[in-house]
Structure formats: C-alpha cells, structure tokens
Amino acid sequence: MKLTFIGAGNMAEAIIAGTHERYEVEVVARDEKKLELLKSKYNITTIKLDDNFDIEGKNLLLCVKPYALDDIAKKFIGSAKTLLSVLAGSSLETLRTAVTAEHYVRVMPNLAAAYGKSMSTLCGDEAFKKEAIDICESFGMALWLGSEKEIDIATGVAGSGPAFLALVAEALSDGAVKEGLKREDANVLVRGLFEGFAPLLNASHPALLKDAVMSPGGTTAAGYSALEEGKVRDGFIKAVTKAYQRAKGNG
C-alpha cells in the first residue's frame, strides 16, 4: 500500500518514521526545506504541494493544522481512495465536505509513533477499519472507537498525554534536584522509572499498583498525601476535560 502524507510537520515525521519501512511513502507539502530533510533522512518521495494536486485513488494521511484544512483542500483535484486525518477535532462531516474520498477515518496518534510506540485511536468508515488499524499498528498500538465523541475524549489522554506525562517527569526530576540529587542523575532516574512503569501497568490496575507500593506510614504514603493536598489528581482529570472540550470545539 502507498501512503501519501499531506504535511511535513512533527506529527507527520513521527508517523513517517514508523511507516516508511513497511509502506511506500510519499510526502506532499508546501515547505520545500522540510521536504528536503525528510527525503534525505528517510529516502522517500517528496512533492511540493501546488494547485491541482491529483489525489485520484490515493490513500491520504492528512497531517496539517485544522485551520489549514480548507486552504489545502482547495489544491486537490480528483477523488482519493481513503482520507485518514490526524486533525484534532475536525469531524468526519467536515472532512467529507472538504475532501472527496471513498473512505474517511479519523486517527489520533501521538509523537511516540517515531519510536513505534504510539497509542493511536481511530473511528470512521467500518469498510476501511482493518486497513486503518494495520497502518496505525505499524507505528504502535491502535484502538478503534465507536464514535467521534469517544475519539475527542481520547485526544485528551492519548493525544495530549505525552505533554502531561512530560510535566510529571520534569516535576519528579526537579523534586530530586531540590533535595540535592545531581540533575543528570535525577533525569536518568526518571527515565528508568518511566521505562519500568509500562510493564507494571500492563500487568495490574493503577489502583492496585499504588496500594502495592504504599506501605502504612511509609515514604510513598507521605508523598502521596502531598499530591492529594495539591489536588494533583483533580488537576489531571480537569486537564483531560479541557483537552476534550477544545478538541470537540475545532469542528
């Protein structure tokens, strides 16, 4: 299968990194410098996006900013086979209005796609479900959801989640430095913590993990109490809510 990426930004490159060895990839964008970099880095076909770009029969992977959709779509002629869109909040109806295609699928990946570790969520035309999941599994895990509301909610977790977890990582490192640990050692410690956490989470519910670590009157209980005082749990819940509200408000 050939994938035609529309856009050459960070998300496009992350997905290209995960797909270019498994699929034939071409990238179409307006920024010639970015195209040159992608071509040299991944040895893929690149095309400058001009007016009357023929999308007939192509499998498009739309990786542009939501506000750019209408402007980009005006440059297309023909009818694509499939449009897979990573545009947060841009509804299937919006995509159908903007671009002519046989199938439409919304995809919400994250930047971990560059390492084959994205947690991607999808929804859209059931007729292209298997192929869409296969594409997303080439750069990580994929979960097909039953509605656009669900994928907008998932945007606040899987899509925005890396930024939220980056805040946790930075704060833990800062805390260690505050108490006297060298910054380099603190960063190594946090990286190791995150690497070891994934298999723990795969094996057990988060609440059970917490209970297993938190002994009565111990260090974890003391630190956990401080997190509750700071309303950290409430903050993360609200962060997902705010991200969801912004996602559904984009169209």
KOLDO-116691 format. One line per 4 residues: number of its first residue (from 1); their letters; for each residue x, y, z of C-alpha. Coordinates in steps of 0.25 Angstrom, whole numbers, always signed. Example, Ala and Ser with C-alpha at 12.3 -4.5 7.8 and 13.67 -1.06 7.14 Angstrom:
2
1> AS> +49 -18 +31 | +55 -4 +29 $
END
This chain:
251
1> MKLT> +0 +0 +0 | +5 +14 -3 | +2 +25 +7 | +2 +40 +3 $
5> FIGA> +5 +49 +14 | -1 +63 +13 | +8 +72 +22 | +22 +71 +27 $
9> GNMA> +21 +75 +42 | +25 +68 +55 | +14 +58 +55 | +15 +55 +40 $
13> EAII> +30 +52 +42 | +27 +43 +55 | +17 +35 +47 | +27 +34 +35 $
17> AGTH> +38 +29 +44 | +29 +17 +47 | +23 +14 +34 | +33 +17 +23 $
21> ERYE> +40 +3 +24 | +26 -4 +23 | +19 +4 +13 | +23 +12 +1 $
25> VEVV> +22 +27 +5 | +22 +40 -2 | +21 +53 +5 | +14 +65 -1 $
29> ARDE> +15 +79 +6 | +18 +94 +3 | +31 +95 +11 | +42 +91 +2 $
33> KKLE> +53 +91 +13 | +45 +81 +21 | +43 +72 +9 | +58 +72 +6 $
37> LLKS> +61 +68 +21 | +50 +57 +20 | +55 +52 +7 | +70 +51 +12 $
41> KYNI> +66 +45 +25 | +56 +34 +21 | +59 +32 +6 | +45 +35 +2 $
45> TTIK> +38 +42 -10 | +35 +57 -7 | +26 +66 -15 | +23 +81 -14 $
49> LDDN> +9 +84 -12 | +4 +93 -23 | -10 +96 -29 | -17 +84 -36 $
53> FDIE> -10 +73 -28 | -17 +60 -33 | -21 +51 -21 | -29 +41 -30 $
57> GKNL> -28 +27 -24 | -18 +31 -13 | -18 +27 +2 | -16 +41 +8 $
61> LLCV> -11 +43 +22 | -15 +57 +25 | -5 +63 +35 | -7 +78 +35 $
65> KPYA> -13 +88 +45 | -28 +88 +46 | -29 +103 +42 | -21 +100 +29 $
69> LDDI> -31 +89 +24 | -40 +97 +15 | -27 +104 +8 | -20 +91 +6 $
73> AKKF> -33 +84 +1 | -35 +95 -10 | -22 +90 -16 | -27 +76 -18 $
77> IGSA> -33 +70 -31 | -39 +56 -33 | -44 +46 -22 | -36 +39 -12 $
81> KTLL> -38 +25 -8 | -36 +28 +6 | -34 +40 +15 | -28 +37 +29 $
85> SVLA> -28 +50 +37 | -20 +53 +49 | -27 +67 +51 | -31 +68 +65 $
89> GSSL> -46 +72 +66 | -49 +72 +51 | -61 +64 +49 | -64 +53 +39 $
93> ETLR> -74 +63 +33 | -64 +74 +32 | -54 +65 +25 | -65 +60 +15 $
97> TAVT> -69 +74 +12 | -54 +78 +9 | -48 +66 +2 | -54 +56 -8 $
101> AEHY> -51 +41 -4 | -57 +27 -3 | -54 +25 +11 | -52 +34 +23 $
105> VRVM> -45 +31 +36 | -40 +40 +48 | -27 +36 +55 | -22 +42 +68 $
109> PNLA> -7 +37 +69 | +4 +43 +78 | +19 +46 +76 | +23 +33 +81 $
113> AAYG> +20 +28 +67 | +34 +32 +64 | +39 +20 +73 | +28 +10 +69 $
117> KSMS> +20 +13 +82 | +9 +22 +79 | -5 +19 +85 | -14 +23 +74 $
121> TLCG> -29 +23 +74 | -38 +23 +61 | -52 +24 +57 | -59 +25 +43 $
125> DEAF> -63 +17 +32 | -64 +2 +36 | -61 -2 +22 | -46 +2 +24 $
129> KKEA> -45 -2 +38 | -35 -13 +36 | -26 -6 +27 | -26 +7 +36 $
133> IDIC> -23 -1 +48 | -12 -8 +41 | -6 +5 +37 | -6 +10 +51 $
137> ESFG> +0 -3 +57 | +12 +0 +48 | +15 +11 +58 | +10 +6 +71 $
141> MALW> -3 +1 +77 | -17 +4 +71 | -31 +5 +77 | -43 +6 +68 $
145> LGSE> -54 +14 +75 | -69 +14 +73 | -72 +29 +72 | -66 +43 +69 $
149> KEID> -69 +47 +83 | -60 +36 +88 | -48 +40 +79 | -50 +54 +84 $
153> IATG> -49 +49 +99 | -37 +40 +95 | -30 +52 +89 | -29 +58 +104 $
157> VAGS> -22 +45 +108 | -14 +38 +97 | -12 +51 +88 | -9 +61 +99 $
161> GPAF> -4 +51 +109 | +11 +51 +106 | +11 +66 +109 | +4 +63 +123 $
165> LALV> +14 +52 +126 | +26 +61 +122 | +21 +70 +133 | +21 +59 +143 $
169> AEAL> +35 +54 +138 | +40 +69 +139 | +34 +71 +153 | +39 +58 +159 $
173> SDGA> +53 +62 +154 | +52 +76 +159 | +48 +70 +173 | +60 +61 +173 $
177> VKEG> +69 +73 +170 | +63 +81 +180 | +67 +71 +191 | +81 +70 +186 $
181> LKRE> +82 +60 +175 | +90 +64 +162 | +81 +68 +150 | +88 +57 +141 $
185> DANV> +85 +46 +152 | +71 +51 +154 | +68 +50 +139 | +74 +36 +138 $
189> LVRG> +65 +32 +150 | +52 +38 +144 | +55 +31 +130 | +57 +18 +137 $
193> LFEG> +45 +20 +145 | +36 +22 +133 | +42 +11 +125 | +39 +1 +136 $
197> FAPL> +25 +6 +139 | +19 +2 +125 | +20 -14 +128 | +15 -11 +142 $
201> LNAS> +3 -4 +137 | +1 -15 +127 | +0 -25 +138 | -8 -18 +148 $
205> HPAL> -19 -7 +150 | -13 +6 +154 | -20 +6 +168 | -14 -8 +171 $
209> LKDA> +0 -3 +167 | -2 +9 +177 | -6 +0 +188 | +5 -10 +186 $
213> VMSP> +15 +2 +187 | +9 +10 +198 | +12 +3 +212 | +6 +9 +225 $
217> GGTT> +13 +21 +229 | +24 +20 +219 | +31 +29 +209 | +21 +27 +198 $
221> AAGY> +9 +30 +207 | +15 +43 +211 | +18 +47 +197 | +4 +43 +192 $
225> SALE> -2 +51 +203 | +5 +63 +198 | +0 +60 +184 | -14 +60 +189 $
229> EGKV> -12 +73 +197 | -8 +79 +184 | -20 +73 +176 | -12 +67 +166 $
233> RDGF> -22 +56 +163 | -33 +67 +161 | -23 +75 +152 | -21 +63 +143 $
237> IKAV> -36 +60 +142 | -38 +74 +138 | -27 +74 +128 | -34 +63 +120 $
241> TKAY> -47 +70 +121 | -41 +83 +116 | -34 +76 +104 | -47 +69 +101 $
245> QRAK> -54 +82 +101 | -44 +88 +92 | -44 +76 +82 | -59 +76 +80 $
249> GNG> -59 +91 +78 | -50 +90 +66 | -61 +86 +57 $
END
